[in-house]
């Protein structure tokens, strides 16, 4: 690889000390390198955190400096560009950002000498409908969460698979995750861990008000529809759909969100031969 863009989290690398170290190393090896910051989204901003329109068309790699959250943000911003992402972890628990600070230089050497593999991770597509009309759509690498908005209370979520009624959850919310997202919010809600190379959809209720409620795994061809039900005495419920915990879309009783496997995916660069299970064991034993 010859051409790199660094997307840096200015909160985790406040003085750009690590960012500058990486950029200087690449430049010293006669590689092209530019730096962009991941910033909080402003009103009417056409991108979420990073203005990918500044990235040249021939860019070969985006180095994401921060943690899994920063990489999730970058994945959604660059999804239409199909540029592989390489994560360097400055956070605490990193499944997607596989490289720690003490291994930066050897990792860069492998990138520059093309000694790596690229994993394609499935993403989710979510379309929100109100009275049958689309009001919003987005993609997610980890998960789409539909939850109540406002005071603590139980909300009814009516669930359909391929337009056939499945069940109704009385819960705080529902998590629809990818295999990549199975180690995230879904796991904390009691969901199973799925190999990130798999292709399937995982539905996990969030704090369900039933003792026998479990996660359900669906095939990648299935389309899951979640409808926000009525509140007590037929009142209108207020809900929210979250895409990778970042972008949010308000929902009300009767609104539906149709979730399916996206036609787009995220490309993650891997330089280690460590298996997913070994990574999982190491991360969990250190936290």
C-alpha positions as CSV (number, residue, x, y, z in Angstrom):
1,X,0.0,0.0,0.0
2,X,1.2,3.5,-0.9
3,X,-1.7,5.9,0.0
4,X,-3.2,6.3,3.4
5,X,-5.7,8.5,5.2
6,X,-5.7,8.7,9.0
7,X,-9.1,9.4,10.7
8,X,-8.2,10.4,14.2
9,X,-10.3,10.7,17.4
10,X,-9.2,14.1,18.8
11,X,-10.7,13.3,22.2
12,X,-8.5,10.2,22.6
13,X,-5.4,11.7,20.9
14,X,-5.8,15.2,22.1
15,X,-2.4,16.5,21.1
16,X,-2.2,14.3,18.0
17,X,0.9,12.7,19.4
18,X,0.0,9.2,18.2
19,X,-1.5,10.5,15.0
20,X,1.6,12.5,14.1
21,X,3.8,9.5,15.0
22,X,2.0,7.4,12.5
23,X,1.9,10.1,9.8
24,X,5.6,10.8,10.2
25,X,6.5,7.1,9.9
26,X,4.5,6.7,6.7
27,X,5.9,9.8,5.2
28,X,9.5,8.7,6.1
29,X,8.8,5.6,4.1
30,X,7.8,7.7,1.1
31,X,4.1,6.9,1.4
32,X,1.3,9.4,0.9
33,X,-0.6,10.3,4.0
34,X,-3.4,12.8,5.0
35,X,-5.1,13.3,8.3
36,X,-8.8,13.9,9.0
37,X,-10.6,14.4,12.3
38,X,-13.6,12.5,13.5
39,X,-15.8,15.3,14.8
40,X,-19.3,15.4,16.3
41,X,-22.0,15.9,13.7
42,X,-23.3,19.4,13.3
43,X,-26.8,20.3,12.1
44,X,-27.3,19.9,8.4
45,X,-23.9,18.3,8.0
46,X,-24.0,15.8,5.2
47,X,-21.7,13.3,6.9
48,X,-21.7,11.8,10.5
49,X,-18.2,12.4,11.8
50,X,-15.7,12.5,8.9
51,X,-16.0,14.4,5.6
52,X,-15.0,11.6,3.3
53,X,-15.3,13.8,0.3
54,X,-11.8,15.0,1.2
55,X,-10.4,11.5,0.7
56,X,-8.9,11.1,-2.8
57,X,-10.5,8.5,-5.1
58,X,-7.3,6.4,-5.3
59,X,-6.9,6.1,-1.5
60,X,-5.9,2.5,-0.6
61,X,-6.4,2.4,3.2
62,X,-8.1,4.4,6.0
63,X,-6.3,4.0,9.3
64,X,-8.8,4.7,12.1
65,X,-7.2,5.9,15.3
66,X,-9.4,5.7,18.4
67,X,-11.4,2.6,19.3
68,X,-14.3,0.5,18.2
69,X,-16.7,3.5,18.4
70,X,-14.5,5.6,16.1
71,X,-14.2,2.7,13.7
72,X,-18.0,2.2,13.6
73,X,-18.4,5.9,12.8
74,X,-15.8,5.7,10.0
75,X,-17.4,2.5,8.6
76,X,-20.7,4.3,8.1
77,X,-19.1,7.4,6.6
78,X,-16.9,5.5,4.1
79,X,-19.4,2.7,3.2
80,X,-20.0,4.0,-0.3
81,X,-16.3,4.4,-1.0
82,X,-15.4,0.7,-0.3
83,X,-12.1,1.6,1.2
84,X,-10.7,-1.0,3.7
85,X,-10.3,0.2,7.3
86,X,-7.5,-0.5,9.7
87,X,-8.2,0.1,13.4
88,X,-5.6,1.2,16.0
89,X,-7.0,1.1,19.5
90,X,-6.6,4.0,21.9
91,X,-9.7,3.0,23.9
92,X,-10.3,0.2,26.4
93,X,-12.0,-2.8,24.8
94,X,-11.3,-3.2,21.1
95,X,-12.6,-6.0,18.9
96,X,-12.6,-4.1,15.6
97,X,-9.5,-2.0,16.3
98,X,-7.1,-4.9,16.7
99,X,-3.8,-3.0,17.0
100,X,-2.6,-1.6,20.3
101,X,-0.2,1.3,20.6
102,X,2.9,-0.7,21.3
103,X,2.5,-2.6,18.0
104,X,1.9,0.4,15.8
105,X,5.2,0.3,13.8
106,X,5.3,-3.4,13.1
107,X,1.6,-3.1,12.0
108,X,2.5,-0.2,9.6
109,X,5.3,-2.3,8.2
110,X,2.9,-5.1,7.3
111,X,0.5,-2.6,5.7
112,X,3.2,-1.0,3.6
113,X,4.5,-4.4,2.4
114,X,1.0,-5.8,1.7
115,X,1.1,-8.5,4.3
116,X,-2.5,-8.5,5.4
117,X,-5.9,-9.9,4.7
118,X,-9.3,-8.2,4.3
119,X,-12.4,-9.3,6.0
120,X,-15.8,-8.3,4.7
121,X,-18.3,-7.7,7.5
122,X,-22.0,-7.6,6.8
123,X,-24.0,-4.5,7.6
124,X,-27.6,-3.8,8.3
125,X,-30.0,-1.6,6.3
126,X,-32.9,0.0,8.2
127,X,-35.8,1.8,6.6
128,X,-38.3,3.6,8.9
129,X,-41.9,3.8,7.7
130,X,-44.7,6.1,8.9
131,X,-48.2,5.4,7.4
132,X,-46.5,3.3,4.8
133,X,-44.2,6.1,3.7
134,X,-40.4,6.1,4.1
135,X,-39.2,8.8,6.5
136,X,-35.6,7.7,7.1
137,X,-33.0,5.1,6.2
138,X,-29.5,4.3,7.3
139,X,-27.0,1.5,7.7
140,X,-25.2,0.0,10.7
141,X,-22.2,-2.3,11.1
142,X,-22.9,-3.3,14.7
143,X,-26.6,-3.0,15.4
144,X,-29.9,-1.1,15.1
145,X,-31.6,-0.6,18.4
146,X,-35.3,0.3,18.8
147,X,-36.1,1.6,22.2
148,X,-38.5,3.7,24.3
149,X,-37.9,7.4,24.5
150,X,-38.5,9.3,27.7
151,X,-39.6,8.0,31.2
152,X,-38.9,4.4,32.2
153,X,-41.8,2.2,31.1
154,X,-42.5,-1.0,29.2
155,X,-43.2,-0.7,25.5
156,X,-44.8,-3.2,23.2
157,X,-42.9,-4.1,20.1
158,X,-44.7,-6.1,17.4
159,X,-42.3,-8.1,15.4
160,X,-42.7,-9.6,11.9
161,X,-40.4,-11.7,9.8
162,X,-40.9,-11.6,6.1
163,X,-44.2,-9.8,6.7
164,X,-45.4,-12.7,8.9
165,X,-46.2,-11.9,12.5
166,X,-43.7,-13.4,14.9
167,X,-44.4,-12.2,18.4
168,X,-44.8,-9.1,20.7
169,X,-42.1,-8.1,23.1
170,X,-42.9,-6.1,26.2
171,X,-39.5,-4.6,26.8
172,X,-37.3,-1.6,27.1
173,X,-36.2,-2.1,23.5
174,X,-35.0,-4.5,20.8
175,X,-31.5,-5.0,19.4
176,X,-31.1,-6.2,15.9
177,X,-27.4,-6.9,15.4
178,X,-24.9,-8.3,12.9
179,X,-22.4,-11.0,13.9
180,X,-19.9,-8.2,14.4
181,X,-22.3,-6.5,16.8
182,X,-23.0,-9.7,18.8
183,X,-20.0,-8.8,21.1
184,X,-21.5,-5.3,21.7
185,X,-24.8,-4.1,23.2
186,X,-26.5,-7.4,22.4
187,X,-24.0,-9.4,24.5
188,X,-24.6,-7.1,27.5
189,X,-28.3,-7.8,27.1
190,X,-27.7,-11.6,27.3
191,X,-27.4,-12.3,23.6
192,X,-25.1,-15.0,22.1
193,X,-21.6,-14.4,20.6
194,X,-21.5,-15.1,16.8
195,X,-18.3,-15.4,14.7
196,X,-17.9,-12.1,12.9
197,X,-17.4,-13.9,9.6
198,X,-20.9,-15.4,9.7
199,X,-23.8,-13.9,7.9
200,X,-27.0,-13.7,9.9
201,X,-29.3,-11.4,11.9
202,X,-29.6,-11.5,15.6
203,X,-32.7,-10.2,17.5
204,X,-32.2,-9.7,21.3
205,X,-34.9,-8.1,23.5
206,X,-33.7,-5.4,25.9
207,X,-34.8,-6.0,29.5
208,X,-37.9,-8.1,28.4
209,X,-40.7,-8.5,30.9
210,X,-40.9,-12.2,30.5
211,X,-38.9,-15.0,32.0
212,X,-38.6,-17.2,28.9
213,X,-37.6,-14.6,26.3
214,X,-34.4,-15.4,24.4
215,X,-32.5,-14.1,21.5
216,X,-33.5,-15.3,18.0
217,X,-31.1,-15.9,15.1
218,X,-32.4,-15.3,11.5
219,X,-30.9,-16.0,8.1
220,X,-29.4,-13.2,6.1
221,X,-32.2,-13.4,3.6
222,X,-34.9,-12.6,6.2
223,X,-36.4,-9.2,6.7
224,X,-37.3,-8.2,10.2
225,X,-40.0,-5.5,10.8
226,X,-40.4,-4.0,14.2
227,X,-43.5,-1.9,14.9
228,X,-43.9,0.4,17.9
229,X,-47.1,-0.6,19.7
230,X,-49.6,1.5,21.6
231,X,-49.0,2.7,25.1
232,X,-51.3,2.2,28.1
233,X,-55.0,3.0,27.4
234,X,-54.2,3.4,23.7
235,X,-51.9,6.3,24.2
236,X,-49.2,7.2,21.6
237,X,-45.7,5.8,22.5
238,X,-42.5,7.7,21.8
239,X,-39.6,5.6,20.6
240,X,-36.2,6.0,18.9
241,X,-34.2,4.0,16.4
242,X,-30.5,4.1,16.9
243,X,-27.9,3.1,14.2
244,X,-24.7,1.9,15.8
245,X,-25.5,4.0,18.8
246,X,-25.0,7.2,16.9
247,X,-27.6,8.4,14.4
248,X,-31.1,8.4,15.9
249,X,-34.5,8.7,14.3
250,X,-37.7,9.4,16.5
251,X,-40.5,6.9,16.2
252,X,-44.1,6.8,17.4
253,X,-46.9,4.2,17.8
254,X,-47.6,2.7,14.4
255,X,-44.1,3.4,12.9
256,X,-42.3,0.5,11.5
257,X,-38.6,-0.2,10.8
258,X,-37.7,-2.8,8.2
259,X,-34.3,-4.3,8.8
260,X,-32.4,-6.5,6.4
261,X,-28.9,-7.4,5.4
262,X,-27.4,-4.4,3.5
263,X,-26.1,-4.7,0.0
264,X,-23.0,-2.8,1.3
265,X,-20.4,-4.2,3.6
266,X,-17.4,-3.0,5.7
267,X,-13.9,-4.1,4.8
268,X,-11.6,-4.6,7.8
269,X,-7.9,-5.1,7.4
270,X,-6.4,-7.9,9.5
271,X,-2.7,-8.4,10.0
272,X,-2.7,-11.0,12.8
273,X,-3.4,-14.7,12.4
274,X,-5.1,-14.7,15.9
275,X,-8.5,-16.4,15.7
276,X,-11.7,-14.7,16.7
277,X,-12.0,-17.0,19.7
278,X,-8.5,-16.2,20.9
279,X,-9.2,-12.5,20.6
280,X,-12.4,-12.9,22.5
281,X,-10.7,-14.8,25.3
282,X,-7.9,-12.2,25.6
283,X,-10.3,-9.2,25.6
284,X,-12.6,-10.8,28.1
285,X,-9.8,-11.9,30.5
286,X,-8.4,-8.4,30.5
287,X,-11.6,-6.7,31.5
